[in-house]
Amino acid sequence: MAAIAAHNAKRKVEAQVFALQDELEDQGLDACEIDRRCAALRTELLAAPAVTPAPPDSAAPERTPPAPPDSAPPERTTPPAPGDVVVLRRLFDAADVAAVLAAGATAARRYPRAVKFEDEGHEDVTGSDAHAVLYLHRDGFFAREYAALCERLTAAMRAALPRAQRLEVRCVELHTYGVGGGLTIPDHRDLGSELSLSALLSDARAFDGGRFVTYDAAGAPVVHELDRGDAVVFASDRVHHVATVSRGERRALVVELWAGPATNHDRSR
């Protein structure tokens, strides 16, 4: 329980830092000053003493507090059969989504983005005019600065579809699809990886199209109706697509695990 409480506290800290970052960006401050103030707030919040519960003989009656809603494991809607597809409902809560978007905002300032997908040698690229990809694993950024969240996501992936060998993080990507954006390459697979996760960060009512699609054993498409916080975990060699967005904006986090090393791999190079 202590570990869960600590993890929840860190997520609340990141949500407050993200709110400050939004406010400072609206004020037009430069990136260095925003980073400095956000880092100072994070340090201050993490250093704040935790609230100590009242002793049993205090005036308040002793009772066991209910477990926080987000401490429960995500709901599984598909059995964990090897090579299958598993949908995890509510894997992310609002604080998790805020933390990922904050990570994306920081990474976008630190690592310049290319304007064309064809440009080689850039850390971050635009897959098309309506599909931006931001690499949060660049220089170990996400695993280092959002360690608790990264570990929880990868643990959920391993639990959903167990694999015999030990798997490590290969890449963490923030995808943004605007109108006309999608992932419709024929026979698309995450080659080289073992397990993949695609988590929806946007409210499903905020866009049209953009459905995540896998295929069954007969090759028929399976459309996954997801809401914000839901994720699909699947074997990386399974064909999958993201339908073209026709309205609004769709954001998703993609994590891939592989049998290679956890460090010194950077797909963006």
Salt bridges, closest charged atoms under 4 A:
GLU14 OE2 - ARG42 NE 2.83
GLU25 OE2 - ARG109 NH1 2.89
GLU33 OE2 - ARG36 NH2 2.66
GLU33 OE2 - ARG37 NE 2.71
ASP35 OD1 - ARG109 NH2 2.62
ASP70 OD2 - ARG11 NH2 1.99
GLU75 OE1 - ARG90 NH2 3.03
ASP93 OD2 - ARG11 NH2 2.38
ASP96 OD1 - ARG11 NE 2.78
ASP96 OD2 - ARG152 NH2 2.49
GLU123 OE2 - ARG138 NH2 3.03
ASP129 OD1 - LYS116 NZ 3.99
ASP139 OD1 - ARG138 NH1 2.50
ASP139 OD1 - ARG269 NH2 3.76
GLU145 OE2 - ARG110 NH1 2.85
GLU145 OE2 - ARG144 NH2 3.50
GLU168 OE2 - ARG166 NE 2.80
GLU173 OE1 - HIS175 NE2 2.79
GLU173 OE2 - ARG267 NH1 2.95
ASP187 OD1 - ARG189 NH2 2.83
ASP190 OD1 - HIS188 NE2 3.40
ASP190 OD1 - HIS240 NE2 3.38
ASP203 OD2 - ARG205 NH2 2.75
ASP208 OD2 - ARG247 NE 2.77
GLU225 OE1 - ARG211 NE 2.95
ASP230 OD2 - ARG89 NH1 2.93
GLU249 OE1 - ARG251 NE 3.55
GLU256 OE1 - ARG170 NH1 3.83
GLU256 OE1 - ARG267 NH2 2.91
ASP266 OD1 - HIS137 NE2 3.37
ASP266 OD2 - ARG138 NH1 3.67
ASP266 OD2 - ARG269 NE 3.89
